[in-house]
């Protein structure tokens, strides 16, 4: 005879089983299912041939993540015109050598970078429900919250020195340029991470550089104050990361949080940002890693993005 569980017991057991299966899938399968997204963005002046930009973000490298390292190395086979790294490279202060080994083939190409909070500070164990509380209260990172106490300091200087030695341009509250083949020159304006209130837009204000072929804006965390400033200054495209695309998304609904004041409808992918009658494209990478203490992704696979910049209509 088949055992029959009372309804009051069967439902909780079923929910528990489904929950356990989702956790196992999100940590063991999806978090390691690396993807490349391809996006076209019409921002180039007329007559300029397309540019291929590889954006990597939120790698959150932990020692021993061999599959992630091999995947990052393989991206060099795309042969991009240049690479943009939008920060949060670490989730383990001992993983800088493995990070640099993974990015080594990409560092053969022109590139630029900004840092995020997890480049400067190591992660801490926290209740994931706090992200929902922060969304409800409008406080994220150091924006409205008390200063962090007892934070682990990452060896970010080693990353910076390696990136700089490879010719990548640091964009923390500064401007820089990339010289590409065909005598094309890209002007870049970047901010340090707004999530920990290191952004200083007044140091880079002024908008695109008219003598460059194209000007782009770069920031780790897409806080509205940064997006508003870049858009008001008429940058055609802003590149950001930080959100992990929501990391845990509800199928047919989307992200629940962005870990900043950006709306959840723009947690990943290409969208627009508008302010004062001006409009910019915004691309937010869902990134390819997770905090080491919450190694889960659901309906939001880890990614890098190859953006093909084409002529404006």
C-alpha positions as a Markdown table, in Angstrom:
| # | Residue | x | y | z |
|---|---|---|---|---|
| 1 | Unk | 0.0 | 0.0 | 0.0 |
| 2 | Unk | 1.3 | 3.5 | -0.9 |
| 3 | Unk | 1.8 | 5.8 | 2.1 |
| 4 | Unk | -0.3 | 8.9 | 2.0 |
| 5 | Unk | 0.9 | 12.0 | 3.7 |
| 6 | Unk | -1.7 | 14.2 | 5.2 |
| 7 | Unk | -2.3 | 17.4 | 3.2 |
| 8 | Unk | -0.9 | 19.5 | 6.0 |
| 9 | Unk | 2.4 | 17.6 | 5.8 |
| 10 | Unk | 2.6 | 17.0 | 2.1 |
| 11 | Unk | 2.5 | 20.7 | 1.0 |
| 12 | Unk | 5.4 | 21.8 | 3.2 |
| 13 | Unk | 7.4 | 18.8 | 2.1 |
| 14 | Unk | 6.7 | 19.6 | -1.5 |
| 15 | Unk | 7.7 | 23.3 | -1.1 |
| 16 | Unk | 10.9 | 22.3 | 0.7 |
| 17 | Unk | 11.8 | 19.9 | -2.1 |
| 18 | Unk | 11.2 | 22.5 | -4.8 |
| 19 | Unk | 13.2 | 25.0 | -2.8 |
| 20 | Unk | 16.1 | 22.7 | -2.4 |
| 21 | Unk | 16.1 | 21.8 | -6.1 |
| 22 | Unk | 16.1 | 25.5 | -7.0 |
| 23 | Unk | 19.0 | 26.2 | -4.6 |
| 24 | Unk | 21.0 | 23.3 | -6.0 |
| 25 | Unk | 20.3 | 24.4 | -9.6 |
| 26 | Unk | 21.1 | 28.1 | -9.0 |
| 27 | Unk | 24.4 | 27.4 | -7.2 |
| 28 | Unk | 25.6 | 24.2 | -9.0 |
| 29 | Unk | 24.4 | 24.8 | -12.6 |
| 30 | Unk | 23.3 | 28.3 | -13.5 |
| 31 | Unk | 26.0 | 30.1 | -11.6 |
| 32 | Unk | 28.5 | 28.3 | -13.8 |
| 33 | Unk | 26.6 | 28.6 | -17.1 |
| 34 | Unk | 28.6 | 31.4 | -18.6 |
| 35 | Unk | 27.0 | 33.2 | -21.6 |
| 36 | Unk | 27.9 | 35.9 | -24.1 |
| 37 | Unk | 25.3 | 38.4 | -25.0 |
| 38 | Unk | 25.5 | 40.4 | -28.2 |
| 39 | Unk | 24.0 | 43.9 | -28.4 |
| 40 | Unk | 24.0 | 46.5 | -31.2 |
| 41 | Unk | 24.0 | 50.2 | -30.1 |
| 42 | Unk | 23.5 | 53.0 | -32.7 |
| 43 | Unk | 25.8 | 55.7 | -31.3 |
| 44 | Unk | 28.6 | 56.2 | -33.9 |
| 45 | Unk | 28.8 | 59.2 | -36.2 |
| 46 | Unk | 27.9 | 58.8 | -39.8 |
| 47 | Unk | 30.7 | 57.2 | -41.9 |
| 48 | Unk | 32.4 | 55.5 | -38.9 |
| 49 | Unk | 32.7 | 51.7 | -39.3 |
| 50 | Unk | 31.4 | 49.6 | -36.4 |
| 51 | Unk | 33.3 | 49.0 | -33.2 |
| 52 | Unk | 33.2 | 45.9 | -31.1 |
| 53 | Unk | 33.4 | 46.5 | -27.4 |
| 54 | Unk | 33.7 | 43.6 | -24.9 |
| 55 | Unk | 32.3 | 44.5 | -21.5 |
| 56 | Unk | 33.2 | 42.3 | -18.5 |
| 57 | Unk | 31.9 | 43.0 | -15.0 |
| 58 | Unk | 31.4 | 41.7 | -11.5 |
| 59 | Unk | 33.8 | 38.8 | -11.9 |
| 60 | Unk | 34.0 | 38.4 | -8.1 |
| 61 | Unk | 36.9 | 36.0 | -8.5 |
| 62 | Unk | 37.4 | 33.3 | -5.8 |
| 63 | Unk | 40.5 | 31.1 | -5.8 |
| 64 | Unk | 39.9 | 27.8 | -7.6 |
| 65 | Unk | 37.2 | 29.0 | -10.0 |
| 66 | Unk | 38.9 | 27.3 | -13.0 |
| 67 | Unk | 35.8 | 27.1 | -15.3 |
| 68 | Unk | 35.3 | 30.9 | -14.9 |
| 69 | Unk | 39.0 | 31.5 | -15.6 |
| 70 | Unk | 39.0 | 29.4 | -18.7 |
| 71 | Unk | 35.8 | 31.1 | -20.0 |
| 72 | Unk | 37.2 | 34.6 | -19.4 |
| 73 | Unk | 40.4 | 33.6 | -21.2 |
| 74 | Unk | 38.4 | 32.3 | -24.2 |
| 75 | Unk | 36.7 | 35.7 | -24.7 |
| 76 | Unk | 39.9 | 37.0 | -26.2 |
| 77 | Unk | 38.9 | 34.9 | -29.3 |
| 78 | Unk | 36.2 | 37.4 | -30.0 |
| 79 | Unk | 39.0 | 39.9 | -31.0 |
| 80 | Unk | 37.2 | 43.0 | -29.7 |
| 81 | Unk | 38.3 | 46.5 | -30.7 |
| 82 | Unk | 38.6 | 47.3 | -27.0 |
| 83 | Unk | 37.6 | 46.0 | -23.5 |
| 84 | Unk | 35.7 | 47.8 | -20.7 |
| 85 | Unk | 35.9 | 46.3 | -17.2 |
| 86 | Unk | 33.2 | 47.8 | -15.0 |
| 87 | Unk | 34.5 | 46.6 | -11.7 |
| 88 | Unk | 34.0 | 44.2 | -8.7 |
| 89 | Unk | 36.7 | 41.9 | -9.9 |
| 90 | Unk | 37.3 | 40.2 | -6.5 |
| 91 | Unk | 35.5 | 38.2 | -3.9 |
| 92 | Unk | 38.7 | 36.8 | -2.4 |
| 93 | Unk | 41.7 | 38.9 | -1.4 |
| 94 | Unk | 44.0 | 36.0 | -2.3 |
| 95 | Unk | 42.6 | 35.7 | -5.9 |
| 96 | Unk | 44.4 | 38.6 | -7.6 |
| 97 | Unk | 46.9 | 36.3 | -9.4 |
| 98 | Unk | 44.1 | 34.0 | -10.7 |
| 99 | Unk | 42.1 | 37.1 | -11.8 |
| 100 | Unk | 45.0 | 38.5 | -13.7 |
| 101 | Unk | 45.7 | 35.1 | -15.3 |
| 102 | Unk | 42.1 | 34.9 | -16.4 |
| 103 | Unk | 42.1 | 38.4 | -17.9 |
| 104 | Unk | 45.6 | 38.1 | -19.3 |
| 105 | Unk | 44.6 | 37.4 | -22.9 |
| 106 | Unk | 42.1 | 40.2 | -22.8 |
| 107 | Unk | 44.7 | 42.6 | -21.5 |
| 108 | Unk | 46.4 | 42.2 | -24.9 |
| 109 | Unk | 43.7 | 44.5 | -26.3 |
| 110 | Unk | 43.1 | 48.2 | -25.6 |
| 111 | Unk | 41.0 | 48.6 | -22.5 |
| 112 | Unk | 39.8 | 50.7 | -19.7 |
| 113 | Unk | 38.4 | 50.0 | -16.2 |
| 114 | Unk | 36.7 | 51.4 | -13.2 |
| 115 | Unk | 36.6 | 49.8 | -9.7 |
| 116 | Unk | 33.6 | 48.8 | -7.6 |
| 117 | Unk | 33.3 | 48.4 | -3.8 |
| 118 | Unk | 34.4 | 44.7 | -3.9 |
| 119 | Unk | 37.7 | 45.7 | -5.6 |
| 120 | Unk | 38.5 | 47.8 | -2.5 |
| 121 | Unk | 36.8 | 45.7 | 0.2 |
| 122 | Unk | 36.2 | 42.0 | 0.7 |
| 123 | Unk | 32.6 | 40.7 | 1.0 |
| 124 | Unk | 30.9 | 39.9 | 4.3 |
| 125 | Unk | 28.2 | 37.4 | 5.2 |
| 126 | Unk | 24.9 | 39.2 | 5.3 |
| 127 | Unk | 21.2 | 38.3 | 5.3 |
| 128 | Unk | 20.0 | 38.5 | 1.6 |
| 129 | Unk | 16.7 | 40.0 | 3.0 |
| 130 | Unk | 18.6 | 43.2 | 3.7 |
| 131 | Unk | 18.6 | 43.9 | -0.1 |
| 132 | Unk | 14.8 | 44.1 | 0.1 |
| 133 | Unk | 14.9 | 46.3 | 3.2 |
| 134 | Unk | 17.4 | 48.6 | 1.5 |
| 135 | Unk | 15.2 | 48.8 | -1.6 |
| 136 | Unk | 12.2 | 49.7 | 0.6 |
| 137 | Unk | 14.1 | 52.4 | 2.5 |
| 138 | Unk | 16.1 | 53.7 | -0.4 |
| 139 | Unk | 19.4 | 53.1 | 1.4 |
| 140 | Unk | 22.1 | 51.2 | -0.5 |
| 141 | Unk | 25.8 | 50.7 | 0.3 |
| 142 | Unk | 27.1 | 53.8 | 2.1 |
| 143 | Unk | 24.2 | 55.9 | 0.6 |
| 144 | Unk | 22.2 | 56.6 | 3.8 |
| 145 | Unk | 23.7 | 53.7 | 5.8 |
| 146 | Unk | 26.4 | 54.0 | 8.5 |
| 147 | Unk | 30.0 | 53.6 | 7.5 |
| 148 | Unk | 31.3 | 50.0 | 7.2 |
| 149 | Unk | 33.2 | 48.7 | 10.2 |
| 150 | Unk | 35.8 | 46.0 | 10.2 |
| 151 | Unk | 35.9 | 45.8 | 6.4 |
| 152 | Unk | 38.5 | 43.5 | 4.7 |
| 153 | Unk | 40.8 | 45.5 | 2.5 |
| 154 | Unk | 41.5 | 43.9 | -0.9 |
| 155 | Unk | 44.9 | 44.4 | -2.6 |
| 156 | Unk | 43.4 | 46.6 | -5.3 |
| 157 | Unk | 46.7 | 48.3 | -5.9 |
| 158 | Unk | 48.1 | 45.1 | -7.4 |
| 159 | Unk | 45.2 | 45.0 | -9.9 |
| 160 | Unk | 45.5 | 48.6 | -10.7 |
| 161 | Unk | 49.2 | 48.3 | -11.4 |
| 162 | Unk | 48.8 | 45.2 | -13.6 |
| 163 | Unk | 46.0 | 46.8 | -15.6 |
| 164 | Unk | 48.0 | 50.0 | -16.0 |
| 165 | Unk | 51.1 | 48.0 | -17.1 |
| 166 | Unk | 49.0 | 46.3 | -19.8 |
| 167 | Unk | 48.0 | 49.7 | -21.1 |
| 168 | Unk | 44.4 | 49.7 | -19.8 |
| 169 | Unk | 43.2 | 53.2 | -18.8 |
| 170 | Unk | 42.0 | 53.7 | -15.2 |
| 171 | Unk | 38.9 | 55.9 | -15.1 |
| 172 | Unk | 38.3 | 56.5 | -11.4 |
| 173 | Unk | 36.9 | 60.1 | -11.4 |
| 174 | Unk | 39.0 | 60.9 | -14.4 |
| 175 | Unk | 39.1 | 60.9 | -18.2 |
| 176 | Unk | 41.2 | 58.9 | -20.6 |
| 177 | Unk | 41.6 | 57.9 | -24.2 |
| 178 | Unk | 42.0 | 54.8 | -26.3 |
| 179 | Unk | 43.8 | 54.8 | -29.6 |
| 180 | Unk | 42.4 | 52.1 | -31.9 |
| 181 | Unk | 43.4 | 50.8 | -35.3 |
| 182 | Unk | 42.4 | 53.0 | -38.3 |
| 183 | Unk | 43.4 | 56.2 | -36.4 |
| 184 | Unk | 40.2 | 56.0 | -34.4 |
| 185 | Unk | 40.3 | 57.6 | -30.9 |
| 186 | Unk | 37.8 | 56.9 | -28.1 |
| 187 | Unk | 37.4 | 59.4 | -25.2 |
| 188 | Unk | 36.3 | 57.9 | -22.0 |
| 189 | Unk | 34.9 | 59.5 | -18.8 |
| 190 | Unk | 34.7 | 57.4 | -15.6 |
| 191 | Unk | 33.6 | 57.6 | -12.0 |
| 192 | Unk | 34.7 | 55.8 | -9.0 |
| 193 | Unk | 32.0 | 53.7 | -7.3 |
| 194 | Unk | 28.9 | 55.6 | -6.2 |
| 195 | Unk | 27.9 | 52.6 | -4.1 |
| 196 | Unk | 30.5 | 53.6 | -1.5 |
| 197 | Unk | 30.2 | 57.3 | -2.3 |
| 198 | Unk | 33.6 | 57.6 | -4.1 |
| 199 | Unk | 32.1 | 59.3 | -7.2 |
| 200 | Unk | 33.2 | 62.9 | -7.8 |
| 201 | Unk | 31.4 | 64.0 | -11.0 |
| 202 | Unk | 32.6 | 67.6 | -10.6 |
| 203 | Unk | 36.1 | 66.4 | -11.4 |
| 204 | Unk | 35.1 | 65.1 | -14.8 |
| 205 | Unk | 32.1 | 67.3 | -15.8 |
| 206 | Unk | 32.0 | 68.9 | -19.2 |
| 207 | Unk | 30.6 | 66.3 | -21.5 |
| 208 | Unk | 32.0 | 64.6 | -24.6 |
| 209 | Unk | 35.3 | 65.6 | -26.1 |
| 210 | Unk | 34.6 | 67.0 | -29.6 |
| 211 | Unk | 38.0 | 66.1 | -31.1 |
| 212 | Unk | 37.5 | 62.3 | -30.4 |
| 213 | Unk | 35.7 | 60.0 | -32.7 |
| 214 | Unk | 33.4 | 58.9 | -29.9 |
| 215 | Unk | 32.9 | 59.6 | -26.2 |
| 216 | Unk | 31.6 | 57.0 | -23.7 |
| 217 | Unk | 30.8 | 57.1 | -20.0 |
| 218 | Unk | 31.8 | 54.4 | -17.5 |
| 219 | Unk | 30.7 | 53.7 | -13.9 |
| 220 | Unk | 30.4 | 50.6 | -11.7 |
| 221 | Unk | 27.1 | 51.1 | -9.9 |
| 222 | Unk | 24.4 | 52.8 | -12.0 |
| 223 | Unk | 23.1 | 55.2 | -9.4 |
| 224 | Unk | 20.7 | 57.7 | -10.7 |
| 225 | Unk | 22.9 | 60.7 | -9.8 |
| 226 | Unk | 25.6 | 59.3 | -12.0 |
| 227 | Unk | 23.3 | 58.5 | -14.9 |
| 228 | Unk | 21.6 | 61.9 | -14.6 |
| 229 | Unk | 25.0 | 63.7 | -14.7 |
| 230 | Unk | 26.3 | 61.7 | -17.7 |
| 231 | Unk | 23.0 | 62.1 | -19.6 |
| 232 | Unk | 22.7 | 65.8 | -18.9 |
| 233 | Unk | 26.3 | 66.2 | -20.3 |
| 234 | Unk | 25.0 | 64.3 | -23.5 |
| 235 | Unk | 27.1 | 61.1 | -23.4 |
| 236 | Unk | 25.6 | 58.8 | -26.0 |
| 237 | Unk | 26.3 | 55.6 | -24.1 |
| 238 | Unk | 26.8 | 54.7 | -20.4 |
| 239 | Unk | 28.3 | 51.4 | -19.4 |
| 240 | Unk | 27.7 | 50.0 | -15.9 |
| 241 | Unk | 27.6 | 46.8 | -13.9 |
| 242 | Unk | 27.0 | 46.1 | -10.1 |
| 243 | Unk | 23.4 | 44.9 | -10.2 |
| 244 | Unk | 24.1 | 41.3 | -11.2 |
| 245 | Unk | 20.9 | 41.6 | -13.2 |
| 246 | Unk | 19.1 | 41.1 | -9.9 |
| 247 | Unk | 21.0 | 37.8 | -9.5 |
| 248 | Unk | 17.8 | 36.0 | -8.4 |
| 249 | Unk | 15.1 | 36.8 | -10.9 |
| 250 | Unk | 11.5 | 35.7 | -10.9 |
| 251 | Unk | 10.5 | 34.0 | -14.3 |
| 252 | Unk | 8.1 | 36.2 | -16.3 |
| 253 | Unk | 8.6 | 39.0 | -13.8 |
| 254 | Unk | 12.3 | 39.9 | -13.6 |
| 255 | Unk | 14.6 | 41.3 | -11.0 |
| 256 | Unk | 13.5 | 42.0 | -7.4 |
| 257 | Unk | 16.4 | 44.3 | -6.5 |
| 258 | Unk | 19.2 | 46.2 | -8.1 |
| 259 | Unk | 21.3 | 47.0 | -5.0 |
| 260 | Unk | 21.1 | 50.7 | -6.0 |
| 261 | Unk | 18.4 | 53.2 | -6.8 |
| 262 | Unk | 18.1 | 52.1 | -10.4 |
| 263 | Unk | 14.6 | 50.6 | -11.2 |
| 264 | Unk | 14.4 | 46.8 | -11.5 |
| 265 | Unk | 13.2 | 47.1 | -15.1 |
| 266 | Unk | 16.7 | 48.2 | -16.2 |
| 267 | Unk | 18.6 | 45.7 | -14.0 |
| 268 | Unk | 20.4 | 44.3 | -17.0 |
| 269 | Unk | 20.8 | 44.9 | -20.7 |
| 270 | Unk | 20.3 | 47.9 | -23.0 |
| 271 | Unk | 17.9 | 50.6 | -22.1 |
| 272 | Unk | 17.6 | 54.4 | -22.2 |
| 273 | Unk | 18.1 | 57.1 | -19.5 |
| 274 | Unk | 16.5 | 60.4 | -19.9 |
| 275 | Unk | 16.9 | 63.7 | -18.0 |
| 276 | Unk | 16.1 | 67.3 | -18.9 |
| 277 | Unk | 15.2 | 66.4 | -22.4 |
| 278 | Unk | 18.4 | 64.5 | -23.1 |
| 279 | Unk | 18.6 | 60.8 | -23.7 |
| 280 | Unk | 21.5 | 58.3 | -23.4 |
| 281 | Unk | 21.8 | 54.6 | -24.0 |
| 282 | Unk | 22.5 | 52.7 | -20.8 |
| 283 | Unk | 24.0 | 49.2 | -20.8 |
| 284 | Unk | 24.0 | 47.4 | -17.5 |
| 285 | Unk | 26.0 | 44.1 | -17.4 |
| 286 | Unk | 24.6 | 41.3 | -15.3 |
| 287 | Unk | 28.2 | 40.3 | -14.6 |
| 288 | Unk | 29.7 | 36.8 | -14.5 |
| 289 | Unk | 30.1 | 36.2 | -10.7 |
| 290 | Unk | 28.6 | 36.4 | -7.3 |
| 291 | Unk | 29.5 | 37.3 | -3.8 |
| 292 | Unk | 31.3 | 34.3 | -2.4 |
| 293 | Unk | 28.8 | 34.1 | 0.4 |
| 294 | Unk | 25.8 | 34.0 | -1.9 |
| 295 | Unk | 26.9 | 31.9 | -4.9 |
| 296 | Unk | 23.5 | 31.6 | -6.4 |
| 297 | Unk | 22.0 | 32.8 | -9.7 |
| 298 | Unk | 18.4 | 32.0 | -10.8 |
| 299 | Unk | 16.9 | 33.0 | -14.2 |
| 300 | Unk | 20.0 | 35.3 | -14.6 |
| 301 | Unk | 23.0 | 33.4 | -16.0 |
| 302 | Unk | 26.5 | 34.9 | -15.6 |
| 303 | Unk | 27.5 | 36.9 | -18.7 |
| 304 | Unk | 29.8 | 39.1 | -20.6 |
| 305 | Unk | 28.5 | 41.3 | -23.4 |
| 306 | Unk | 29.9 | 42.1 | -26.9 |
| 307 | Unk | 28.5 | 45.4 | -27.8 |
| 308 | Unk | 28.7 | 46.3 | -31.5 |
| 309 | Unk | 28.6 | 50.1 | -31.9 |
| 310 | Unk | 27.0 | 51.2 | -35.2 |
| 311 | Unk | 26.1 | 54.4 | -36.9 |
| 312 | Unk | 23.3 | 56.5 | -35.5 |
| 313 | Unk | 20.1 | 56.5 | -37.6 |
